């Protein structure tokens, strides 16, 4: 193949590749191209789950939290962000040291030199090796300010990393308790369906014996159908809750996660400390508040850096240079010379007038500092309110738990008595179905009250940052 045919073929290949990356042809149809398939193929390694759930294993909340902290991609994002900020601090610290650059140069110069009435050709071959050392001797706090800002950014990134763990633990705990509630509601719905079917069977038997009317049987059938409907709704809610828990763990929603039943968990009877103690712990432990405090430190460092611009900066520049020259003139032999040259420079740079730019930059940095201080106070007030609300919710749920337990006991006794009286012909069917509905609601409220206590306690631990305390990080 000669060059005349090769060049057009290459041009067509390049043109075809470029056209494959063009915009959609029209707005009426979806866009599909080879580039789309390439992106799909590139995405496959990131779409696979990082771990799998053991389907036959019953997980505790602590085990699920461990899985989430290890495999949830949000912790990886926060961790890599902190590592990147640590590298940024290293870059800022590097300004405290000199920079050394090496340069190697080789060049050839050929010229015609006029000498007398003739031109003579001259060739010079030059080899240079140079080191350039630059060092800022002092800058009145400019580098220290940048290092302090980078250090504060690293602290903020570390606190953000801790806050990510706090949020993930909370999300897993909430999803876990929602699943417990959904599973408990399913059991309650099955028990209510069994009660409704018992009432229906009693009505059917009394109708056969001529002791009940057809409307009574129809009413009992309607109540049983309503209980069946509520059971199906509870089953759907449980599936959704399992999917939410799997998402919080960082795995597929289709993975079957077996958890402990709510009856196996101990429901606390009291909180154990005062709301003031919880608020004080939150002030000491909340990573988002500490992150705001780190912003104050960064603002201080920025003021220091900006203030250094009003003063001169002294720098040193040293550049030793090793030269090696070879020369050739027409009709003469090669000659050579070598020498070590270089320079030493001290530079004092001082901006005397800039139209007020430094003054405005300093005013901006000081305003940012005051804003950061005010933001800490805003966050402090928000945290106090969040802890107060969470503490109040726990107290309310504890009282509701006691009331729900009493209601369930009373409703169960009322239903049993009503059904027995109905079989004896003393009560009518409406009384029995009403007692059955009350018992169903009492079962549902009892499950909700128990899970609500655990969920509100988890929320209190989240607001006070007890979730990430050493020795108490597992709810």
N, C-alpha and C positions, 0 to 999 in steps of 0.2 A: 504494500500500500504506500503510495507516495504522499508527499506533504499536501498536495492539492486536494486529496480526498480526506485526509486525516483532519485537517482544520475544520471543514464544514461539519463533520460528524461530531467533533468535540463541541462545536458551537451549538449544535442541536441538543446534545446531552445537557449542556449547561442551561440552555434556554428551557428545556423541559423541566429541569430541576427548579428553576426559578418560577415557572408557571404553576408548579405544584404548590407553591407557597403563596399563591395569590389570594385575594379576597374572594368571598362568595360571588358566583356569577349573577345571581338575582335574589331579591328579597322574598320570593314566593316559596322557596324550597330550602330545606336544611342543607347545611354545607358538610360535605364529606370528601376527604382526600387522603392521599398517602401520608401526609403530615399528621392527620388526625390519628391514624392507626399507629404511627410511631409514638405519639404521646400516650396512647392507650397502652402500648407495650411497655413504655417507660414507667407507667404508673403501677404496673402489676406488683413489683416488689413491695410497694408501700401499702397495698390494699390487703395484704394477707395479715391475719391476726398474729400478734407476737407470742401468744401462748394459748393453751386450750384448757377448758374446764373439765375436771374429772366428773363424769355424769353420775357415778354411783357414790360420790363422796358428799357428806353433809358438812358444809362450811360454817364456821363461826364468823361473827362479824370481824374479829381481829384477823383471821386468815384472809378474809376478803379485802380488808384494808391493806394488808401486806401485798396482795396481788396487785391492787390498784396503784400503790406507791411504786411498785417495781415496773409495771407495764403500761400505765397510763401515759400517753405521749406528752401530756402537758407537763409532767415532771421533767421529762427530757428537754423540752423547750426551755423551761426555766433554768435548768442546770447548765445548758449550753450558753444561755444568755449570761449567766454569772461567770462562766469560764471566759467568754469573750470580753467581759468587762475586766476580768483579771488581766487579760492580755493588754487591754487598753491602759491599765495602771502601769504595766511594764513598759509600754511605749512612753508614757509620761515620765517615768523614772529615768529612762534612757537619756533624757536631756541633761542630766547631771554629769554625764560622761562625755568626753570628746568624741568626735566622729573622725574616722580615718578613711580616706578614699585613695585607691591606687589607680594610676593612669599609665598606660603603656602606649607609645606612639611611634610609628615608623612611617617616614615619608621620603619621597625621592623628588628632587627638584632638578630639572634640566633647563638650561637657558643658553642663549648665544650672547656672548659678551664682546663688545667692540673694543679692540685694542689696536691703536694706530689706525691703519687702513684696512684691517681685516676683522672678521668675527671669529671668535673661538668658542667652541662648545665646552660648557662646564656642567658637570653632574655632581650633585651633593646628595649623599644618602645619610639620613639622620635617624637615630634610635634614641628615644627618650623614655625614661622611667621616673615617675614622680609620685610622691606621697603627699597628700593634702590633709593636714590635721587642723580641725576647727573646734574651738572650745570657748564656751561663754563663761567668763570668769565670775561675773556677778551681774545680776539684773534686778536687784532690790525686791525679790520675792515673786517674780513672774513665774519661774519654774516651780517654786514651792506651791504657788496657788494652783497651777495646773495639776500637780501631783495630788494636792489635797482634794481637788474636785474629782479626779479619777478615783481616789480612794473612797470618797463618799458615794460615788456611783457604784463602786463594787459592793459597799455595804448595802446600798439600796437594792442591788440585784440579789444579794444573798437573802435579804429580808423578803423580797418578792418570791424567791425560791421556797422559803419556809411557808409563805402565805399560800403558795400553790399547793403544798402538801396539806395545809390546814383545810383548804377548800375541797380538795379531793377526798380527804377523810370524811368531811361533812357530807359531801354528795353521796359517797358510798353508804354512810350511816343512814341518811334519809331514804335512799332507795331501798336499803335493807329493811327498814321499819315499814316502809310502804308495802313491801312484799309480804312482811309478816301480817300487816293489817289485811291485805288482800286475801292471803291464805286463811286467816281467821274469819274473814267475812264469808269465804267459801264454805268453811265448816259450819258457820252459823246458818248460812242459807240452806245447807243440806239438812241440818237439824230442823229448821223451820218447815222445809218441804215434808219431812217425815211427820211432823206434828199436823200439818195441813192434810196430809194423806190419811192420818189416823182419824181426824175429824170427818173427812169425807167417807171413810169406811164406816164410821159410827152412824152417819146419816143414811148411808146406803142400807145398813142392817136394819135401822129403825123403819126405813121406808118399806122394806120387805115384810116387816112385822106389823105394818099398818100404824106405826107410832109416830111417823114423820110424814111431812108433805113433800111433794116434788120441788117446790121452791126452796125448801131447806137443802135438798140434795144439790140443786143447781148452785146455790150459794156456796156450799162446801166445795163443789167442783171448781167454781170460780176462784176461791181462795187457794186451792191447790195449784191451779194454773198460774196464778199470780206468784206463788212461791217458786214454781219452776222457772218462770221468767226471771225472777231475781237471782236464782242460782246461776243461770246462764250469764247474766250480767256480771256476777261475781267471778265466774270463770274467766271472762274476757278481761276484767280488771287485773286478775292475777297474771295473765299472760303479758299484759302491758308492763306490769311491775317487774317481771323477770327481765324483760327487754331493757327497761331503764337501769336495772342493776348491772346487767352485762355491759351496757354502754359506759356506765361509771367506772367499771373495771378496765375498760379498754379492749373488750373482746366482742365477738358477734352476738347479736340478740338471740340468735337461734340456739346458742349453747344453753343446755339445761343446767341450772344452778340449784342445787338442793341446799336448803338452809334449815336452821333449827326452827322448830315450832315455837310459837309464842308462849305456850304453856311451859316450855323448858327454861324460859328466862325469868330471872328474879326482878320483880317490879319494886323499885324503892318506895318506901313510905314517906320519906322526907328528903330535903335537899342536902342538908349537912353543914352549910355555911350561910352567912348573911349576904344580902345583896351588896353591901359595902365591900365585903371581902372579894366578891366576884368582880366588882368594878375595879378595885385596886389591882387584882391579878390581870385583868384585861389591859390596864394601863402599862403594866410591866411586860406583858407577853405578846400583845397584838403585833404581828409583823408589819401590818399596814401602817400602824402608828409609828413604829420604829423606822419604817421607810420614809415617812414624812420628816422625822427628825434627821435622818441622813440627808435629806434635801436641804435642811437648814445648814448643815455642815458644808454641803456643796456650794450653797449660796455664799457662805463666809469665804470659802476658797476663791470663788469667782470675784468677790470684792477685792481680795488681796491681789489677785492677778491683775485686775483692772487698775488698781491703785499703783502698781509697779510701772505702768506706762508713763507716769509723770516723771520718772527718774531715768538717768542714762543707763545704758547697758554696755559693758566692756567685754570684748571678745578677742580671742587670739587665733591667728591663722599662721601655721607653719607649713612650708612646702618645699622640702628638699627635692632636687631634680638631678638625675644622673644622665648626662648627655654623651653620646658617642656619634662622631661625625666622620664620614668618609667622603673624600672629594676627588674628582677626576677632571682634569683639564686636557683639552686636546693636545696630543703629542707629548703629554707628561704622565708620569706614573701616578698611581693612587697614593693619597695621603690620608692620614688618620689622626684624630685627636679625641680625647675624652676628658671630662671634667665633672666635678660635683658642684652644682649651683643650687640656688634656692632663695627663699626669702622668709623673713619673720615680720609679721604685721600685728600690731595692736590697734584695734578699732573701737572707738568710743562713739556710740550712737545715742543722740539725745534729741528728741523731738521738742523744739522750742515753741512751735505754734502749729496748731492743726484745726483752727476754726471752732474749737470747743468740742471736738469729737471725744477726747478723753474724758472731759468733764461729764458729757452726756452718757458715755458708757459707764462711768462710775455711778451716776445717778440711777441708771437702769439696773445695775447690779445691786445697789442698796435697796431699790424698790422690790426686786425679786427676793431679797433676803427678808424684808418685812412681810412680803406675801407668803413666803414659806413658813415663817413663824405664825402668821395668822391661820394658815391652813392646818397646822398642827393643833391649834386650839379648836378649829372646826371639827377635825377628826376626833379629837378628845371628847367633845360634846356628843358627837354621833355615836361613839362607842359606848359612852355612859348610857345613852338612851336605848341602844340595842341590848345591852346587858340587862338593864332594868326591865325592858319588855320581855326578854327571854325568861328572866327570873319570875316575873309575874305569871307568864304562861305556864311555867312549871308548877307554881303553887295552885293555879286554877285546875290544871290537869290532875294533880294529886287529889284535889277535892272531888273533881268529876269522877275519878276512878272509884272513890268510895261510894259515891252516889250511884254509879252504874252497877257496882256489885250488889248494892241493896236493891236496886230496881230489878236486876236479873233474878235475884232470889224471890222477891215478891211476885214477879210476873210468872215465874215457873210454878210457884205454889198456886197462883190464881188460875193458871191454865189447867193444871191437874185437877183442881177442885171443880172448875167449870165443866171439864170433860166428864168427870165422874158424875156430876149432878145431871148433865145432859143424858148420860146413859141411864140414869135412874128416873128420867122424865121430870126432873125438878126445874131445870134451866132450859131455855130455848137455844136454837142454833146460833142466833145472832150473838148471844153472850159468849158462846164458845169460840166463834170466829174472831170476835173482838179480843178475847183473851189470848187467842193464838197469835193475832197480829201484834199485840202488845209484847208478847214473849219474843217474837221475831225481832222487833225493834230493840228490845232489851238486850238480846244476844249481840246484835250489831253494835249497839252503843258500848257494851262491855268490851268487845274486841277493840273498838276505836279508842276507848278510854285507856286501855292498857298500852296500846302502841303509841298513843298521844303522849303519855308520860315519858316513854323512852325517847320519842322523837324530840320532845321539848327539852329533855335533859341533854340530848345531843346538840340541840341548838344553843343551849346555855354554854356548853363546853366549847362550841364553835365561837361564840361571841367573846368568851373570856380567853380563848386560845389555849384552853386546857388540852385540846386534842394533840398539840405538838409539844407538850411538856415531856421531858425525859422522865420515864417511869409512870407516866399517866397519859401517854399519847393514844392509847387504844380506848375507844369509848365502850 
